[in-house]
């Protein structure tokens, strides 16, 4: 661990907080991470997680952040310890569409291709290739990388407010990566939860991902294969703060996904996970002066695109700190 007093304290141990801490530490700064929960108890651990700007307020910065992160994820493909793989699959819609959504991109450099045979009930679909990240594995990789960089990690901290967290930090710079916690911590009422629940099952041989969306936010089905497991979803429940798995929702997910992919019938259920996506009209990435020579930087509000924007946002934080 680093024996220096920290130059920067990062609040939050989800994918945004850990990635930001890595970029700061690898830029030569002494970094400490303070969080209320360990990484595997954050929303990040429940994510699918397919690269793509999902449930995030779009502005001119988002495509750049996503492209930077895509390049970083592609660099990690050769290391199985990262949990990052390049996977092909289909993004489908129940509504007829002549062209793919403007945000949809394929990591192989090819434009999205119209899908051939679609499941019953879907009117349009597009074949793409994108990084798919096994988040528990990936979070472990980020933690190992932080420890190698000498970063102190404290994941049992209790903060009543952001000023209290800043007071405890004792560093000239603090980076707020508190995710959904920003709703109360800042407080920022513009950050609201969109609850997601998934079922993790043993993989019966599925190799391609599938995402199917309808007009109803809860009409969402996805299958994300991660080697020996498949993450099945999904839900988008705005304003729902519950982090407990709902049995009825789990049954619906299993029923819908099995109808889509019969090989899932009877497969072993390994885990139920719930995450609260921190949705905001736009990502908050900005600095403010605290009036005592210290600086507070915010990096939160990534919605369902935490993994997608993580490296791009983190590198912008490094540039803001250096400035």
Number of C-alpha atoms within 10 A of each C-alpha: 14 14 9 10 11 21 18 24 28 30 31 31 31 26 26 29 25 25 24 29 34 25 20 26 22 18 13 10 20 23 30 25 25 26 23 18 16 17 23 16 17 21 24 27 22 24 27 25 22 24 25 25 23 17 18 22 17 14 11 7 13 20 17 14 20 23 17 17 22 22 13 14 22 15 11 15 15 11 10 12 12 20 22 24 21 16 19 18 19 23 21 27 21 17 13 11 12 8 12 19 11 6 10 15 20 18 20 13 9 10 15 21 14 17 15 11 9 14 15 9 12 16 13 23 29 22 21 23 22 21 24 23 25 25 23 17 17 19 23 16 16 18 19 13 17 24 15 14 21 19 26 19 22 16 17 11 15 12 16 10 15 17 13 12 20 23 11 13 19 15 19 16 23 27 26 28 30 27 31 26 21 24 18 14 18 16 12 14 10 14 26 24 24 21 22 25 24 26 23 23 21 20 20 18 13 18 16 14 23 21 19 21 18 15 10 8 12 15 14 18 20 25 25 27 26 25 15 11 19 27 26 25 27 29 20 21 17 16 11 13 14 14 14 11 17 13 10 9 16 19 12 13 22 25 15 17 21 16 14 17 14 11 14 20 13 12 13 13 14 12 12 18 20 23 25 29 29 28 26 22 16 18 23 17 19 14 18 10 11 13 7 7 8 14 18 18 20 21 26 28 29 32 25 29 25 29 28 28 28 25 26 25 28 25 20 17 23 18 12 13 19 10 6
